[in-house]
Amino acid sequence: MKNGFTLIELLGVIIIISLLALITSVAVTKLVKDSKQQLSNVQKGLIVEAAKIWGADNLGKLPGNGECVYLSVSDLENEGLLDNSENLDDNIIIRIKNKLNENGKEKLEYKINGATAGCSNGVKNLYKDESKANIPSLRGLVPVVYDEEKSSWKIIDPTEEWYDYDNQWWANAVILREDLREEKNIGDLISVPTENNDFASSDVLAMFVWIPRYSYTIGNTYGVMLNGGSEPSQSTPGAIDIKFVGVDSIKENGLAAYEGDTPSGWYTHPAFTFGDEELSGIWVGKFETSHETFYNSTQSNNLSCTNELCENADGIRILPNVQSLRYNDVSNFFFASRSIERDGNPFGINSSLTDTHMMKNSEWGAVAYLSQSKYGKYGNDDYTGVNKEVYQNKSNSYMTGSSNGTPSQEETIKQYSYNDISSEVEGIGQCGPGASTTGNITGVYDMNGGASEYVMGYYTQAVSGTTYPWGSSGTGISAGFENKIDDKYFDTYIDSNYSEKTCNNGICYGHALSETKEWYNNGFRLIYGAAPWMTRGLITKTNDSKGEGMFNLDMYQGINLSTISFRIILAPIS
């Protein structure tokens, strides 16, 4: 009987153990490699999605066709597009290239760790002014500035200075005609109508103004005076205090009013909460909406838009010196606004990145409050006293951008164009741009006069305790809706007295209702069961001499009328 192993047996055991170890090592190595590959795919997916958002926001920064830029994880992190990036490999590079598709249209191509030959070594940062306003989210829009010497708009490099909210210069951007999007370059002049309804002369389909996210508070009943001056009153209200805030800032829910003598009680404006999205800002139609085909049509509901796939929406235009589109009920205006983002739309709007809709009452309030702050016309030193109110558009033919050159109720023969800066008078400012929310050409127009504008603000109770179902005729009322739309597209009001329970049992902060009631002696007529839809921007002068103005409120049935238009909003979504 043998005790122990022979040398040959021992060597055999060692060889067998070695083979088993080798096999195990290969299996483990493959498992680790597969695991790493899975993690890498997750990383790549996150980075590509972040880069797609970056690309959509920064089309104006990209080189011409066939050229490219590359970005690192750190670049995307610095833009606020990646979370938990410490777990991502910063050596992963994404290459973004401009490329023509089979239809000759520009299309962005994204590749992970793509070759960097021929690429720009990174990109310049987008311009950001000193006001702390959120950087405008372009997403296919083209940034522009106005060249006063050439009386024309000009495409601007968004890495250069193109807005300054501290000095009442708001960011403007346009949607170019499809056939010009590849031809126009930074520095090129672009045309908009200068003569009535000259749509054919325009390089532009629509013009928008950026309203950055902010919190606000109101001192006393009529605001506070800037730089001293007399006590604010109903006819000459003071400033609304505003501070710009980021999307990542905690939403403020104060009383929107001073607690003492200093700004306090800050409240984040509700226009920047869109359903489940918190927005960095919104793009507001610079003028009342028009239509290249139906601008002068008096046919009832000429848009014929009954859903979000309405092809007649292709003719929508937002331009100066054209007639406002009217003669449509609320539902036609709403569905046209939604349809400009449908697949294959001529505006180049990507519905996964931008939501298009009809202006809500709260969004009207966001523009009005910003105008009545140091960042808007109220803060523009070219205007004093009652002239700080947005001047009226009293065009009898509803021409967009027209200016009466005064906020008064008096009729005048002269109507100034939106860009007429030739008649500048101390304290009165520029007669044309005086009709904008900034007192210069960069603001929003037609918020005082022109046509009235339906906004998506709806009174839900016909009689106490009775709620109108969407699509019902009620007492002959029909705005054209057959079914209820998504809650994020309209503001609901349940109390016609605008008490503290008006907005779903909450105070209507930011809605330009009780907070700014009859400022500048503007009219104020409450919606109620028989007239449940809000209109803004114009009201017939009443016996107490209260009338037109940016802060006025009126109500109608939601039906098509010859005197009511609407406005479009672009909301950048994640």
Secondary structure, 3 states (H helix, E strand, C coil): CCCCCCHHHHHHHHHHHHHHHHHHHHHHHHHHHHHHHHHHHHHHHHHHHHHHHHHHHCHHHCCCCCCEEEEEHHHHHHCCCCCCHHHCCCCCEEEEEEEECCCCCEEEEEEECCCCCCEECCCCCCCCCCCCCCCCCCCCCEEEEEECCCCEEEECCCCCCCCEHHHCECCEEEEECHHHCCCCCCCCEECCCCCCCCHHHCCEEEEEEEEECEEEEECCCCCECCCCCCCCCCCCCCECEEEECCCCCCCCECCCECCCCCCCCCEECHHHEECCEECCEEEEECCCCEECCCCCCCCCCCCCCCCCCCHHHHHEEECCCCECCCCCCHHHHHHHHHHCCCCCCCCCCCCCCEEEEECEHHHHHHHHHHHCCCCCHHHCCCCCHHHHCCCCECCCCCECCCECCCCCCCCCCCCECCCCCCCEECCCEECCHHHCCCCCCCCCCCCCECCEEEEEEEECEEECCEECCCCCCCCCCCCCCCCCCCHHHCEEECCCCCCCCCECCECCCCCCCHHHCCHHHECECCCECCECEEEECCCCCCCCCCECCCCCEEEECCCCCCCEECCEEEEECC
